[in-house]
Amino acid sequence: MGGFFGTIAKSDCVNDLFYGTDYNSHLGTKRAGMVTLDNERGFSRSIHNLERDYFRSKFEDELDKFYGNKGLGVISDTDPQPIIVNSHLGRYAVVTVAKINNLRALADDLLAQRMHLSEMSANQINQTELVALTINMGNSFVEGINLLFDKIEGSCSMLILTEDGIIAARDRWGRTPIVIGQKEGAYAVTSETASFPNLDFKRVRDVGPGEIVRLTAEGVEVLQAPREEQQICSFLWVYYGFPTSEYEGINVEYVRENNGKMMGEEDDTEADMVCGIPDSGVGMALGYAEGHGIPYKRAVLKYTPTWPRSFTPSNQSRRDLVAKMKLIPNREILAGERIVFCDDSIVRGTQLRDNVRMFFEYGAREVHGRISCPPLVYGCPFIGFTSSKSDMELITRRIIQDFEGEVDEEVLKRYTKTDSAEYHRMVEEIARRLGLTSLRFNKIETLVASIGMPKHKICTHCFDGTGCPMKRQCKG
């Protein structure tokens, strides 16, 4: 996914920028960058690869080379950024959290207009550079941003560092969050409110869908009002978000625990205990324990000294091994017990199958899987929460194809409908292939109720296929 942090202050901002960006590290594993702007000395920028290291260790020794009272930081799962630009709009830097599905077509259009793309990495288009070039075609930042929103298929939120302040623009459907914070003498804007407390920022409000604001050290100016329509990603609460973060004022851990509690109250499975697969399954497991009336125990733990975060080796078998290496079971707790484990989702099923086998090898009598969200049947065209290149990498889609042969939208709709015969058949087959005693997914109705927003304001595309990236209303 990716995340960003920007701050502007009446005094030096470098320390706040560094630590604020670090608190977005769980959102990405590929690249990170920082840029500051001093109106007299110009930009200071650094970009590093994070695939084998961490944000702090990469940037800590460089902090003395940054200067200024305003800056941006980004954790990127896509391209190297920030991009620094000199244009008719002035000199500025930009960072994005985006998934642009028609990247090649937009690049070809720019090239046909005799513009050039210089930030090529491994022969890939840098989508943040493409964003900047498109913005430059407008007569103002607001016009250029809207021009971009009109053209892209997918989503894009951004921060732009200018001599006059920081411009924050949230994608038109608000699929990814941007939140404003304030403390004496400074403002900040970020993807994760977890960045705020230890830096003494207080949450002010969320930037609305399609809204564009400018931050200065004195306040926030609305350059474009937000839209009423919204489709914020429900997976933020299920998986991406840090437990203390809030989106639209709704706390991540609150949603996870409420989600688990509602599932536990409905479940009639007899079990001795429940555990959560670290980290995002823990909140749900705590709620499930309360709702189902069984104890929560740490039957499996994440080994944080050397595996504190994910990275993605190029080799698939190595990626699977890394996923397994992070989790260590506790034989004394598992032996002889009927265990329910809670996890955020099932994508390919490879890691979960290994976890189930491990639980049984360590003596569990029964292993029941309870999943925070509904089955993932569609790949995400808006954010891209996995490295999957095809929907057929999803275990659900492989099973549906095995059952049906030719698969079209009508077939998929039957499998995504809660409690349909096809739905139950698919879930039972997933359980069989993973070696589970039983398997249940949370209903989409339960997830929506746990978040507490109207269904039409939450994106549930990966579960039920609602929202289409090829339609105009899904752009931006």
CORURVEN-V924453 format. One record per residue. N is the residue number from 1. RES is the residue in one letter. OMEGA is omega in whole degrees, 0 to 359 (* if undefined). Layout:
n = (N & N)
res = (RES & RES)
omega = (OMEGA & OMEGA)
This chain:
n = (1 & 2 & 3 & 4 & 5 & 6 & 7 & 8 & 9 & 10 & 11 & 12 & 13 & 14 & 15 & 16 & 17 & 18 & 19 & 20 & 21 & 22 & 23 & 24 & 25 & 26 & 27 & 28 & 29 & 30 & 31 & 32 & 33 & 34 & 35 & 36 & 37 & 38 & 39 & 40 & 41 & 42 & 43 & 44 & 45 & 46 & 47 & 48 & 49 & 50 & 51 & 52 & 53 & 54 & 55 & 56 & 57 & 58 & 59 & 60 & 61 & 62 & 63 & 64 & 65 & 66 & 67 & 68 & 69 & 70 & 71 & 72 & 73 & 74 & 75 & 76 & 77 & 78 & 79 & 80 & 81 & 82 & 83 & 84 & 85 & 86 & 87 & 88 & 89 & 90 & 91 & 92 & 93 & 94 & 95 & 96 & 97 & 98 & 99 & 100 & 101 & 102 & 103 & 104 & 105 & 106 & 107 & 108 & 109 & 110 & 111 & 112 & 113 & 114 & 115 & 116 & 117 & 118 & 119 & 120 & 121 & 122 & 123 & 124 & 125 & 126 & 127 & 128 & 129 & 130 & 131 & 132 & 133 & 134 & 135 & 136 & 137 & 138 & 139 & 140 & 141 & 142 & 143 & 144 & 145 & 146 & 147 & 148 & 149 & 150 & 151 & 152 & 153 & 154 & 155 & 156 & 157 & 158 & 159 & 160 & 161 & 162 & 163 & 164 & 165 & 166 & 167 & 168 & 169 & 170 & 171 & 172 & 173 & 174 & 175 & 176 & 177 & 178 & 179 & 180 & 181 & 182 & 183 & 184 & 185 & 186 & 187 & 188 & 189 & 190 & 191 & 192 & 193 & 194 & 195 & 196 & 197 & 198 & 199 & 200 & 201 & 202 & 203 & 204 & 205 & 206 & 207 & 208 & 209 & 210 & 211 & 212 & 213 & 214 & 215 & 216 & 217 & 218 & 219 & 220 & 221 & 222 & 223 & 224 & 225 & 226 & 227 & 228 & 229 & 230 & 231 & 232 & 233 & 234 & 235 & 236 & 237 & 238 & 239 & 240 & 241 & 242 & 243 & 244 & 245 & 246 & 247 & 248 & 249 & 250 & 251 & 252 & 253 & 254 & 255 & 256 & 257 & 258 & 259 & 260 & 261 & 262 & 263 & 264 & 265 & 266 & 267 & 268 & 269 & 270 & 271 & 272 & 273 & 274 & 275 & 276 & 277 & 278 & 279 & 280 & 281 & 282 & 283 & 284 & 285 & 286 & 287 & 288 & 289 & 290 & 291 & 292 & 293 & 294 & 295 & 296 & 297 & 298 & 299 & 300 & 301 & 302 & 303 & 304 & 305 & 306 & 307 & 308 & 309 & 310 & 311 & 312 & 313 & 314 & 315 & 316 & 317 & 318 & 319 & 320 & 321 & 322 & 323 & 324 & 325 & 326 & 327 & 328 & 329 & 330 & 331 & 332 & 333 & 334 & 335 & 336 & 337 & 338 & 339 & 340 & 341 & 342 & 343 & 344 & 345 & 346 & 347 & 348 & 349 & 350 & 351 & 352 & 353 & 354 & 355 & 356 & 357 & 358 & 359 & 360 & 361 & 362 & 363 & 364 & 365 & 366 & 367 & 368 & 369 & 370 & 371 & 372 & 373 & 374 & 375 & 376 & 377 & 378 & 379 & 380 & 381 & 382 & 383 & 384 & 385 & 386 & 387 & 388 & 389 & 390 & 391 & 392 & 393 & 394 & 395 & 396 & 397 & 398 & 399 & 400 & 401 & 402 & 403 & 404 & 405 & 406 & 407 & 408 & 409 & 410 & 411 & 412 & 413 & 414 & 415 & 416 & 417 & 418 & 419 & 420 & 421 & 422 & 423 & 424 & 425 & 426 & 427 & 428 & 429 & 430 & 431 & 432 & 433 & 434 & 435 & 436 & 437 & 438 & 439 & 440 & 441 & 442 & 443 & 444 & 445 & 446 & 447 & 448 & 449 & 450 & 451 & 452 & 453 & 454 & 455 & 456 & 457 & 458 & 459 & 460 & 461 & 462 & 463 & 464 & 465 & 466 & 467 & 468 & 469 & 470 & 471 & 472 & 473 & 474 & 475 & 476)
res = (M & G & G & F & F & G & T & I & A & K & S & D & C & V & N & D & L & F & Y & G & T & D & Y & N & S & H & L & G & T & K & R & A & G & M & V & T & L & D & N & E & R & G & F & S & R & S & I & H & N & L & E & R & D & Y & F & R & S & K & F & E & D & E & L & D & K & F & Y & G & N & K & G & L & G & V & I & S & D & T & D & P & Q & P & I & I & V & N & S & H & L & G & R & Y & A & V & V & T & V & A & K & I & N & N & L & R & A & L & A & D & D & L & L & A & Q & R & M & H & L & S & E & M & S & A & N & Q & I & N & Q & T & E & L & V & A & L & T & I & N & M & G & N & S & F & V & E & G & I & N & L & L & F & D & K & I & E & G & S & C & S & M & L & I & L & T & E & D & G & I & I & A & A & R & D & R & W & G & R & T & P & I & V & I & G & Q & K & E & G & A & Y & A & V & T & S & E & T & A & S & F & P & N & L & D & F & K & R & V & R & D & V & G & P & G & E & I & V & R & L & T & A & E & G & V & E & V & L & Q & A & P & R & E & E & Q & Q & I & C & S & F & L & W & V & Y & Y & G & F & P & T & S & E & Y & E & G & I & N & V & E & Y & V & R & E & N & N & G & K & M & M & G & E & E & D & D & T & E & A & D & M & V & C & G & I & P & D & S & G & V & G & M & A & L & G & Y & A & E & G & H & G & I & P & Y & K & R & A & V & L & K & Y & T & P & T & W & P & R & S & F & T & P & S & N & Q & S & R & R & D & L & V & A & K & M & K & L & I & P & N & R & E & I & L & A & G & E & R & I & V & F & C & D & D & S & I & V & R & G & T & Q & L & R & D & N & V & R & M & F & F & E & Y & G & A & R & E & V & H & G & R & I & S & C & P & P & L & V & Y & G & C & P & F & I & G & F & T & S & S & K & S & D & M & E & L & I & T & R & R & I & I & Q & D & F & E & G & E & V & D & E & E & V & L & K & R & Y & T & K & T & D & S & A & E & Y & H & R & M & V & E & E & I & A & R & R & L & G & L & T & S & L & R & F & N & K & I & E & T & L & V & A & S & I & G & M & P & K & H & K & I & C & T & H & C & F & D & G & T & G & C & P & M & K & R & Q & C & K & G)
omega = (183 & 178 & 179 & 180 & 175 & 178 & 177 & 188 & 175 & 178 & 182 & 185 & 194 & 181 & 178 & 180 & 182 & 183 & 177 & 177 & 181 & 180 & 173 & 189 & 181 & 184 & 182 & 186 & 187 & 185 & 173 & 179 & 174 & 175 & 173 & 180 & 169 & 188 & 178 & 184 & 176 & 186 & 166 & 185 & 172 & 178 & 181 & 173 & 181 & 187 & 178 & 184 & 187 & 184 & 186 & 183 & 180 & 190 & 189 & 183 & 182 & 191 & 182 & 180 & 177 & 178 & 181 & 181 & 178 & 183 & 178 & 171 & 183 & 167 & 190 & 172 & 182 & 191 & 173 & 179 & 13 & 171 & 177 & 189 & 165 & 184 & 178 & 176 & 183 & 177 & 182 & 173 & 183 & 171 & 182 & 161 & 193 & 164 & 184 & 187 & 180 & 185 & 183 & 180 & 178 & 178 & 179 & 179 & 178 & 179 & 178 & 177 & 176 & 171 & 183 & 178 & 186 & 185 & 180 & 178 & 184 & 179 & 178 & 176 & 174 & 187 & 177 & 174 & 178 & 176 & 181 & 181 & 178 & 177 & 181 & 180 & 176 & 178 & 176 & 177 & 181 & 179 & 180 & 178 & 179 & 174 & 176 & 181 & 178 & 189 & 190 & 169 & 186 & 177 & 177 & 168 & 188 & 168 & 180 & 181 & 181 & 177 & 183 & 180 & 180 & 175 & 176 & 179 & 180 & 181 & 192 & 179 & 175 & 184 & 176 & 187 & 165 & 184 & 181 & 175 & 183 & 164 & 183 & 176 & 183 & 170 & 177 & 177 & 189 & 172 & 188 & 178 & 174 & 177 & 193 & 194 & 185 & 174 & 176 & 173 & 174 & 178 & 178 & 179 & 173 & 166 & 185 & 178 & 180 & 181 & 176 & 181 & 172 & 178 & 167 & 178 & 182 & 183 & 184 & 178 & 177 & 178 & 176 & 183 & 179 & 173 & 176 & 183 & 181 & 175 & 181 & 185 & 179 & 181 & 174 & 181 & 182 & 193 & 191 & 197 & 170 & 189 & 182 & 183 & 177 & 171 & 185 & 179 & 184 & 186 & 182 & 183 & 177 & 180 & 182 & 180 & 179 & 177 & 179 & 180 & 181 & 178 & 180 & 179 & 181 & 188 & 179 & 181 & 176 & 181 & 183 & 183 & 177 & 174 & 178 & 174 & 184 & 1 & 191 & 177 & 186 & 180 & 178 & 181 & 177 & 177 & 179 & 179 & 179 & 183 & 184 & 177 & 175 & 185 & 172 & 178 & 180 & 183 & 176 & 184 & 176 & 180 & 188 & 182 & 180 & 178 & 184 & 181 & 181 & 161 & 191 & 172 & 182 & 182 & 184 & 181 & 178 & 177 & 179 & 180 & 178 & 179 & 180 & 185 & 184 & 188 & 180 & 180 & 177 & 186 & 185 & 180 & 185 & 191 & 174 & 187 & 170 & 190 & 168 & 173 & 181 & 177 & 185 & 186 & 171 & 180 & 176 & 181 & 184 & 182 & 182 & 177 & 177 & 179 & 180 & 178 & 181 & 179 & 179 & 179 & 180 & 167 & 179 & 178 & 178 & 178 & 182 & 179 & 177 & 191 & 188 & 187 & 175 & 177 & 177 & 183 & 180 & 170 & 182 & 177 & 188 & 183 & 181 & 185 & 175 & 176 & 181 & 177 & 184 & 175 & 181 & 172 & 177 & 181 & 179 & 184 & 177 & 180 & 179 & 178 & 177 & 180 & 194 & 188 & 177 & 183 & 174 & 185 & 181 & 177 & 181 & 181 & 179 & 181 & 180 & 180 & 182 & 175 & 173 & 179 & 179 & 178 & 182 & 179 & 179 & 181 & 179 & 180 & 175 & 179 & 181 & 183 & 180 & 178 & 183 & 172 & 174 & 181 & 173 & 173 & 173 & 177 & 178 & 178 & 179 & 179 & 180 & 179 & 180 & 178 & 176 & 175 & 176 & 182 & 185 & 177 & 183 & 177 & 177 & 185 & 185 & 180 & 187 & 175 & 180 & 183 & 183 & 183 & 183 & 179 & 185 & 184 & 179 & 181 & 176 & *)
